[in-house]
Structures are given as C-alpha cells and as structure tokens.
Amino acid sequence: MVYLSRIYTKTGDQGDTGLGDGSRVAKDHPRVAAYGSVDELNAVLGLLLAFQPEAGEAGLLRGIQNDLFDVGADLCVPQTSPEKPGERLRVRPEQAARLEAAIDRLNAGLTPLTSFVLPGGRPAAAWCHLARTVCRRAERDVVTLARTEPINPAIIIYLNRLSDFLFVLARVYNDQSKGDVLWVPGQSMTGAP
C-alpha cells in the first residue's frame, strides 16, 4: 500500500527528482521522460473514461490504468538497483497477453480495413486515437531510455500492444468501424471533398 502524507517535499526545487531506489536524477533524464509520458497516457485514458463512460470496455480501461501505474513503478526503479524480494513491481508478459486477447476479441467484430483510418469519428474514438499517439510517444521514450540503461523488456512489448489495442478500440467506438473515416491518398491534392 502507498501512503502519501505530503504532496510537496521541496526536494525537486533545483530540477532533480528521486527515483524509487532513492537515487536522484535530473527531471529531464530519459527515465523521467519515459514514466512522465506513461503518466500522461494514463491521464488521457482517465479523460476518455470521464467523458465517455458509456462507451464500453470501462472495466478493461481501468485495468489498463492500473497496468500503467505498474509500468511507471517499473520505470521508476532502475533495473540495476539491488533486488529486495517483494519490494519491486515489474511489468509481466501476462499483461501484454491480456491486451492481445482483448484485441483479438474486439477485432473479430470489425470490418477489415481497406485503407488507413483518419483519427477522429465519435468522441470516444477520438480520445482513443489521442491516447494511441501518446502511447506511441511513451514507447519511443522507453526505447530511448533502453539505449542507455537496462530496462524490463516487457514494458516495450506492453506499450506496443496497448497502442494496437487503442486503435482497435477506436474502431469499435466508431460504431463497429462503420463510422471510421478512411484515408484517401491524394484527395487533398485534387480538391475533392
């Protein structure tokens, strides 16, 4: 259980922040950027749930929000920290497997794509597309971190699957893909509506 007795500590007032292992890094460190992007993604999912509670899959989305806290906790404690049994939370492959099962279940009811989908459509779908792009950025930030420090590889897999899930969910929210607006290559060049 996490207990927060104070919200501000003043320890980061000089531009650094504490990691889960007690070490300190600059607030623009790639590790902080990575878990910051994951936090932003979680906030976008919260907006989706707040504005579109009737959209469906709310329980699954709440579970994903919890998973994203797991991702943030995993990123907050460097892989090189001394291991203490029971103290560390690491993302597990089963979390990505749950997303794969959800993708397969939801995608089975969708019309096969004949082109790329333009982001938008119904409000819930638009929020999913925004979340998907934030997820892709979080994935890129984690990959950037992984180039310089060891990370749990399950994080990258999870974020990659999550962006796929959010794409499929956007199609579901667009009336089982009937409301998708497909990309028409070169349409803007011809002036056609």
DOMAR-692179 format. One record per residue: residue in three letters; residue number from 1; x, y, z of N, C-alpha, C in turn. Coordinates in steps of 0.1 Angstrom, whole numbers, always signed. Atoms other than C-alpha are relative to their C-alpha. Last residue first. Layout:
N
PT   residu   num     n.x     n.y     n.z    ca.x    ca.y    ca.z     c.x     c.y     c.z
PT      ALA   NUM       X       Y       Z       X       Y       Z       X       Y       Z
...
END
This chain:
193
PT   residu   num     n.x     n.y     n.z    ca.x    ca.y    ca.z     c.x     c.y     c.z
PT      PRO   193      +5      -1     -14    -144    +168    -508      +3     -13      +7
PT      ALA   192     +12      +7      -2    -122    +167    -539      -4      +0     +14
PT      GLY   191     +11     -10      -4     -96    +194    -542     -13      -7      +2
PT      THR   190      +9      -2     +11     -73    +171    -562     -11     +10      +3
PT      MET   189      -7      -6     +12     -43    +175    -540     -10      +2     -11
PT      SER   188      -2     -15      -2     -64    +170    -508      +7      +6     -12
PT      GLN   187     +13      -7      +1     -76    +136    -521      +2     +15      +2
PT      GLY   186      +0     -10     +10     -40    +123    -528     -13      +8      +0
PT      PRO   185     -13      -6      +5     -44     +91    -509      -2     +10     -11
PT      VAL   184      +1      +1     +15     -80     +87    -495     +13      +6      -5
PT      TRP   183      -9      -9      +8     -76     +80    -458      -2      -3     -14
PT      LEU   182     -12      +6      +6    -106     +62    -443      +8     +11      -7
PT      VAL   181      -2      -8     +12    -132     +78    -420     +14      -5      -5
PT      ASP   180     -13      -4      +3    -144     +52    -395      +1      +8     -12
PT      GLY   179      -3     -15      +0    -180     +54    -386     +14      +4      -2
PT      LYS   178      +8      -7     +10    -189     +19    -397      +2     +15      +0
PT      SER   177      -8      -5     +12    -159      +6    -377      -8      +6     -11
PT      GLN   176      -5     +13      +5    -181     -12    -350      +7      +3     -14
PT      ASP   175     +11      +8      +5    -199     +21    -345      +5     -13      -7
PT      ASN   174      +6      -6     +12    -168     +43    -342     -10      -9      -7
PT      TYR   173      +8     -12      -4    -163     +31    -307      -5      +8     -12
PT      VAL   172     +12      +5      -7    -152      -3    -320      -9     +12      +3
PT      ARG   171      +8      +5     +11    -127     +14    -344     -13      -5      +6
PT      ALA   170      +5     -11      +7    -113     +34    -315      -9      -4     -11
PT      LEU   169     +11      -5      -8    -110      +2    -295      -6     +12      -7
PT      VAL   168     +11      +8      +2     -89     -13    -324     -12      +5      +8
PT      PHE   167      +4      -1     +13     -65     +16    -323     -13      -8      -3
PT      LEU   166      +7     -13      +0     -63     +16    -285      -5      +3     -15
PT      PHE   165     +13      +1      -6     -55     -21    -286      -8     +13      -1
PT      ASP   164      +9      +7      +9     -27     -15    -311     -14      -2      +6
PT      SER   163      +4     -10     +11     -13     +13    -289      -8      -8     -10
PT      LEU   162     +10      -9      -4     -15     -11    -259      -4     +10     -11
PT      ARG   161     +13      +6      +1      +3     -39    -277     -11     +10      +4
PT      ASN   160      +2      +3     +14     +34     -17    -283     -14      -6      -2
PT      LEU   159      +4     -13      +6     +32      -3    -247      -3      -2     -15
PT      TYR   158     +13      -4      -5     +32     -39    -233      -5     +13      -7
PT      ILE   157     +10      +9      +5     +60     -51    -255     -14      +5      +4
PT      ILE   156      +2      -3     +14     +81     -21    -246     -10      -8      -6
PT      ILE   155      +6     -13      +1     +75     -27    -209      -3      +4     -14
PT      ALA   154     +15      +1      +0     +81     -64    -211      -7     +13      -1
PT      PRO   153      +4      +0     +14    +118     -56    -220     -16      -2      -1
PT      ASN   152      +8     +12      +2    +124     -45    -184      -5      -1     -14
PT      ILE   151     +14      -1      -4    +150     -18    -187      -7     -14      -1
PT      PRO   150      +8     +12      +1    +188     -17    -190     -14      +3      +6
PT      GLU   149      +1      +7     -13    +202     +18    -194      -8     -12      -2
PT      THR   148     -11      -4      -9    +215     +39    -224      +0      -8     +13
PT      ARG   147     -13      -1      +7    +196     +26    -254     +11      +3      +9
PT      ALA   146      -6     +14      +1    +167     +14    -232     +13      +0      -7
PT      LEU   145      -6      +4     -13    +160     +50    -222      +7     -13      -2
PT      THR   144     -12      -9      -2    +154     +59    -259      +7      -3     +13
PT      VAL   143     -11      +5      +9    +132     +28    -263     +12      +9      +1
PT      VAL   142      -6     +12      -7    +112     +40    -232     +11      -6      -9
PT      ASP   141      -8      -4     -11    +107     +74    -248      +6     -11      +8
PT      ARG   140     -12      -5      +5     +96     +58    -281      +9      +5     +12
PT      GLU   139      -8     +11      +4     +70     +37    -262     +14      +5      -6
PT      ALA   138      -5      +6     -12     +57     +68    -244      +9     -12      -4
PT      ARG   137     -11      -8      -5     +54     +85    -277      +6      -6     +12
PT      ARG   136     -11      +2      +9     +34     +56    -292     +12      +9      +5
PT      CYS   135      -6     +13      -3     +12     +57    -261     +12      -3      -9
PT      VAL   134      -8      -2     -12      +6     +94    -266      +7     -13      +4
PT      THR   133     -12      -7      +4      -5     +86    -302      +9      +3     +13
PT      ARG   132      -9      +9      +8     -28     +58    -290     +13      +8      -4
PT      ALA   131      -7      +9      -9     -43     +80    -263     +10      -8      -7
PT      LEU   130      -9      -8      -7     -52    +106    -289      +8      -8      +9
PT      HIS   129     -11      -4      +9     -67     +80    -311     +10      +9      +6
PT      CYS   128      -8     +12      +2     -87     +66    -282     +12      +3      -9
PT      TRP   127      -8      +1     -12    -100    +101    -274     +10     -12      +0
PT      ALA   126     -10     -11      +1    -111    +105    -310      +9      -1     +12
PT      ALA   125     -10      +5     +10    -129     +71    -308     +11     +10      -1
PT      ALA   124      -7     +11      -7    -148     +82    -276     +12      -5      -9
PT      PRO   123      -9      -6     -11    -158    +115    -293      +9     -11      +7
PT      ARG   122      +7      -2     -12    -171     +97    -325      +9      +5     +11
PT      GLY   121     +12      +7      -1    -150    +100    -356      -8      +4     +12
PT      GLY   120     +12      -8      -2    -115    +111    -352     -12      -9      +1
PT      PRO   119      +4      -1     -14     -81     +98    -364     -12      +9      +2
PT      LEU   118      -3     -14      -5     -81     +91    -401      -4      +1     +15
PT      VAL   117     +11      -7      -6     -81     +53    -407      +5     +14      +5
PT      PHE   116      -3      -5     -13     -56     +38    -431     -12      +8      +5
PT      SER   115      -9     -11      +1     -70     +19    -461      +3      +4     +15
PT      THR   114      -5      -1     +14     -90     -12    -469      +9     +12      -2
PT      LEU   113      -4     -13      +5     -95     -23    -433      +4      -1     -15
PT      PRO   112     -14      -1      +4    -114     -55    -425      +3     +14      -6
PT      THR   111      -2      +2     +14    -148     -48    -409     +15      +1      -3
PT      LEU   110      -2     -12      +8    -148     -52    -372      +2      -4     -15
PT      GLY   109     +13      -6      +4    -164     -79    -350      +2     +12      -9
PT      ALA   108      +8     +10      +7    -132    -101    -347     -14      +6      -5
PT      ASN   107      -2      -1     +14    -112     -70    -338      -8     -10      -8
PT      LEU   106      +6     -12      +6    -127     -68    -304      +1      +0     -15
PT      ARG   105     +14      +1      -2    -119    -104    -293      -7     +12      -7
PT      ASP   104      +6     +10      +8     -85    -104    -309     -15      -1      +1
PT      ILE   103      -1      -4     +14     -75     -71    -294      -7     -10      -9
PT      ALA   102     +10     -10      +2     -88     -82    -260      +0      +5     -14
PT      ALA   101     +13      +7      +0     -68    -114    -261     -11     +10      -2
PT      GLU   100      +1      +8     +13     -37     -94    -272     -13      -7      +0
PT      LEU    99      +3      -9     +11     -42     -70    -243      -2      -7     -13
PT      ARG    98     +14      -4      -2     -43     -98    -218      -5     +10     -11
PT      ALA    97      +8     +11      +5     -11    -112    -233     -15      +3      +2
PT      ALA    96      +1      -2     +15      +6     -78    -228      -9     -11      -6
PT      GLN    95      +8     -12      +1      -2     -81    -190      -2      +3     -15
PT      GLU    94     +15      +3      +0      +8    -117    -190      -8     +12      -2
PT      PRO    93      +5      +3     +14     +44    -107    -201     -15      -3      +0
PT      ARG    92      -1     +14      +3     +49     -91    -166      -5      -3     -14
PT      VAL    91     +10      +4     +10     +56     -55    -157      +3     -14      -4
PT      ARG    90      -4      +1     +14     +78     -53    -126     -11      -4      -9
PT      LEU    89     +12      +3      +9     +69     -42     -91      +6      +1     -14
PT      ARG    88      +0      -5     +14     +98     -43     -67     -12      -4      -8
PT      GLU    87      +0     -15      +0     +98     -46     -29      -2      +6     -14
PT      GLY    86     +12      -6      -4     +87     -82     -26      -1     +15      -1
PT      PRO    85     +12      +7      +3    +122     -96     -27     -12      +7      +5
PT      LYS    84      +5      +3     -13    +149     -69     -25     -14      -7      -2
PT      GLU    83     +13      +6      -1    +169     -66     -57      -3      -4     +15
PT      PRO    82      -1     +12      -7    +198     -41     -57     -14      -6      +3
PT      SER    81      +1      -1     -14    +191     -15     -83      +1     -13      +7
PT      THR    80     -12      +2      -6    +204     -21    -118      +0      +1     +16
PT      GLN    79      -3     +15      +0    +170     -25    -133     +12      -3      +8
PT      PRO    78      -9      +5     +10    +163     +12    -123      +3     -15      +1
PT      VAL    77     -10      +7      -8    +132     +18    -101     +10      -6     -11
PT      CYS    76      -5      -9     -11    +110     +45    -116     +11      -7      +8
PT      LEU    75     -10     -10      +5    +105     +26    -148      +6      +8     +10
PT      ASP    74     -11      +8      +5     +89      -4    -130     +11     +10      -6
PT      ALA    73      -8      +5     -11     +67     +19    -110     +12      -7      -5
PT      GLY    72      -7     -11      -6     +56     +37    -142      +8      -4     +12
PT      VAL    71     -11      -4      +9     +48      +4    -159      +8     +12      +6
PT      ASP    70     -10     +11      -1     +28      -8    -128     +12      +4      -9
PT      PHE    69      -7      -3     -13      +9     +26    -128     +11     -11      +2
PT      LEU    68      -9     -12      +3      +2     +19    -165      +7      +5     +13
PT      ASP    67     -12      +5      +6     -12     -16    -155     +10     +12      -3
PT      ASN    66      -8      +6     -10     -36      +2    -132     +13      -6      -5
PT      GLN    65      -5     -11      -8     -48     +24    -160      +9      -6     +12
PT      ILE    64     -11      -6      +8     -51      -7    -182      +6     +12      +8
PT      GLY    63     -11      +9      -1     -73     -23    -156     +12      +5      -7
PT      ARG    62      -5      -2     -14     -95      +8    -156     +12      -9      +3
PT      LEU    61      -7     -12      +0     -97      +5    -194      +5      +4     +14
PT      LEU    60     -13      +3      +6    -108     -31    -191      +9     +12      +0
PT      GLY    59      -8      +9     -10    -135     -22    -167     +14      -3      -5
PT      ALA    58      -5      -8     -12    -146      +7    -189      +8      -8      +9
PT      GLU    57     -13      +5      -4    -149     -16    -220      +6      +9     +11
PT      GLY    56      -3     +14      -1    -179      +4    -232     +14      -3      +3
PT      ALA    55      -6      +5     +12    -185     +39    -244      +3     -15      +0
PT      GLU    54      +9     +10      +6    -210     +47    -217      +6      -7     -12
PT      PRO    53      +1     +12      -9    -183     +64    -195      -9     -11      -7
PT      GLN    52      +7     +10      +8    -174     +87    -224      -2     -12      +8
PT      PHE    51      +9      -6     +10    -162    +120    -209      -9     -10      -7
PT      ALA    50      +8     -11      -5    -147    +107    -177     -10      +5      -9
PT      LEU    49     +10      +5      -9    -135     +74    -191      -9     +10      +6
PT      LEU    48      +9      +9      +8    -118     +90    -221     -11      -5      +9
PT      LEU    47      +9      -9      +7    -104    +117    -197     -10      -8      -9
PT      GLY    46      +9      -5     -10     -89     +90    -175     -10      +9      -6
PT      LEU    45     +10     +11      -2     -74     +73    -206     -10      +4     +11
PT      VAL    44      +9      +0     +11     -58    +107    -213     -10     -11      +1
PT      ALA    43      +9     -11      -1     -44    +108    -178     -10      +1     -12
PT      ASN    42     +10      +3     -10     -29     +74    -181     -10     +11      +2
PT      LEU    41      +9     +10      +6     -12     +84    -213     -11      -4     +10
PT      GLU    40      +8      -7      +9      +3    +114    -195     -10      -9      -7
PT      ASP    39     +10      -7      -9     +16     +92    -167     -10      +8      -9
PT      VAL    38     +10     +11      -5     +32     +69    -193     -10      +6      +8
PT      SER    37      +9      +3     +11     +48    +100    -209     -10     -11      +3
PT      GLY    36      +9     -11      +2     +62    +110    -175     -10      -2     -12
PT      TYR    35     +12      +2      -9     +75     +75    -170      -9     +12      +0
PT      ALA    34      +7     +13      +3     +96     +78    -201     -12      -2      +9
PT      ALA    33      +8      -3     +12    +106    +115    -196      -8     -12      -3
PT      VAL    32     +11      -8      -4    +118    +106    -161     -10      +4     -12
PT      ARG    31      +8      +8      -8    +139     +78    -174     -12      +8      +5
PT      PRO    30      +8      +9      +8    +153     +99    -202     -10      -9      +8
PT      HIS    29      -6     +13      +3    +165    +125    -177      -9      -9      -8
PT      ASP    28      +1      +2     +15    +148    +159    -180      +7     -13      -4
PT      LYS    27     +13      +2      +5    +140    +160    -143      -2      -2     -15
PT      ALA    26      +6     -13      +6    +176    +155    -135     -14      -3      -5
PT      VAL    25      -4      -3     +14    +184    +123    -115      -7     +13      -4
PT      ARG    24      +6     -13      +5    +183    +113     -78      +6      +2     -14
PT      SER    23     -10      -8      +8    +189     +78     -63      -8     +13      -6
PT      GLY    22      -6     -10      -9    +165     +65     -36     +10      +9      -8
PT      ASP    21     -11      +6      -7    +156     +33     -54      +8     +10      +9
PT      GLY    20      +5     +10     -10    +122     +45     -65     +11      -7      +8
PT      LEU    19      +5     +13      +6    +137     +75     -82      -4      -9     +11
PT      GLY    18      -4     +13      -5    +141    +110     -67      -6     -12      -7
PT      THR    17     +11      +7      -6    +138    +142     -87      +6     -14      +5
PT      ASP    16      -2     +15      +0    +161    +169     -99     -11      -7      +7
PT      GLY    15      +0      +6     +13    +155    +205    -111      +3     -15      +0
PT      GLN    14     -12      -4      +7    +165    +225     -80      +1      -7     -14
PT      ASP    13      +1     -14      +4    +130    +225     -65     +13      +5      -7
PT      GLY    12      -2      -1     +14    +129    +187     -65      +1     +15      -5
PT      THR    11     -13      +6      +4    +134    +182     -28      +3      +1     -15
PT      LYS    10     -10     -10      +3    +107    +207     -19     +13      -6      -4
PT      THR     9     -11      +3      -8     +86    +178      -5     +11     +11      -1
PT      TYR     8     -12      -7      +4     +51    +186     -18     +11      -3     +10
PT      ILE     7      +0      +0     +15     +22    +162     -16     +13      +7      -5
PT      ARG     6      -3     -14      +5     +27    +152     +20      +0      -1     -15
PT      SER     5      +3     -10     -11     +14    +122     +39      +1     +14      -4
PT      LEU     4      -6     -13      +3     +13     +99      +9      -5     +10     +10
PT      TYR     3      +5     -11      -9      +8     +63     +18      +7     +13      -3
PT      VAL     2      -7     -13      +1     +12     +35      -8      -7     +10      +9
PT      MET     1      +8     -12      +0      +0      +0      +0      +9     +12      +0
END
